[in-house]
Amino acid sequence: MKRCLACGAHFPSAATNCPTCEAGPVAVDGFSAYAPEFAHESGGFKASYFSELARLEAANFWFRARNRLIIWALQTYCPSARSILEVGCGTGYVLSGIAGAFPHASLSGSEIFTAGLGFATVRLPAVDFMQMDARNIPFYEEFDVIGAFDVLEHIEEDELVLSQMHEALKPGGHVILTVPQHAWLWSAVDEYACHVRRYGASDLRRKVEKAGFGVVRTTSFVTTLLLPMMLSRLFQRKSQSKSFDATAELKIAPWMNGLFFQLLQCELAFIRKGVNLPFGGSRLVVARKV
């Protein structure tokens, strides 16, 4: 079902406009836009960063390892998912992995900036992409799974976003989240990326449960690289360089990129066996609508 953002009415997903008040999305850059006022620029992220991400993420160890973790979580906890929405889909890199693992599922992707959707459409021309504000999701009990991968930390009203996801999920549906972890890792990288926060495990669990979810699985990841991350951020704080390059961590030597990927694969092996890692640069949460 869709939820009219103007009058709150629920109506069939196949309809574009609300049959009660006739309100509906407008077209912006060729996409259905539910929050057109934010389509080109707003707080929370730099739209210009999408082109750099599209160029670097497919070869970078962190994006590749995170994709494998996300797909494993979907296959393990949501194996029968038939409708999946990614909130904040960016350039479509995660969805491209999900499409390969769930070829028969109906996939949708939303992004607040249409600039990201342009790259996503090139990757996945058959996927339904839309411009949307995650604080006001135009769906009601529509999806089996909603994913938000390194998205919540960009949004002040993260609890509102979680409650909106809860409403948009079918009864018994799942939300899968990844977020940056540990406030003491805060650095210029977070500031450049327009992060509002880095999460603590207990705080994130509290917010997820407050929104009406039961946590199924939660674990840290990027544990083996925690020491290099700490040293990197300590160096950044001391240097205070005005020429800071936020993409430097994506442009590492091939041998190091390969080594880091293998280390994160070892972490995934432990997670698959049921080990919940207590510390790490990021955290995964799988939760079920109750």
HELIX and SHEET records of a PDB file:
HELIX    1   1 PRO A   36  PHE A   38  5                                   3    
HELIX    2   2 TYR A   49  LEU A   56  1                                   8    
HELIX    3   3 GLU A   57  ALA A   59  5                                   3    
HELIX    4   4 PHE A   61  TYR A   77  1                                  17    
HELIX    5   5 TYR A   93  ALA A  101  1                                   9    
HELIX    6   6 THR A  114  ARG A  123  1                                  10    
HELIX    7   7 LEU A  152  HIS A  154  5                                   3    
HELIX    8   8 ASP A  158  ALA A  168  1                                  11    
HELIX    9   9 ALA A  183  LEU A  185  5                                   3    
HELIX   10  10 ALA A  188  TYR A  192  1                                   5    
HELIX   11  11 ALA A  201  LYS A  210  1                                  10    
HELIX   12  12 LEU A  226  SER A  239  1                                  14    
HELIX   13  13 ALA A  248  LEU A  250  5                                   3    
HELIX   14  14 PRO A  254  ARG A  272  1                                  19    
SHEET    1   A 2 LYS A   2  ARG A   3  0                                        
SHEET    2   A 2 HIS A  10  PHE A  11 -1                                        
SHEET    1   B 9 VAL A  26  VAL A  28  0                                        
SHEET    2   B 9 PHE A  31  ALA A  33 -1                                        
SHEET    3   B 9 ASP A 128  GLN A 131  1                                        
SHEET    4   B 9 SER A 106  GLU A 111  1                                        
SHEET    5   B 9 SER A  83  VAL A  87  1                                        
SHEET    6   B 9 PHE A 143  PHE A 149  1                                        
SHEET    7   B 9 LEU A 169  PRO A 180  1                                        
SHEET    8   B 9 SER A 282  LYS A 289 -1                                        
SHEET    9   B 9 PHE A 213  PHE A 221 -1                                        
END                                                                             
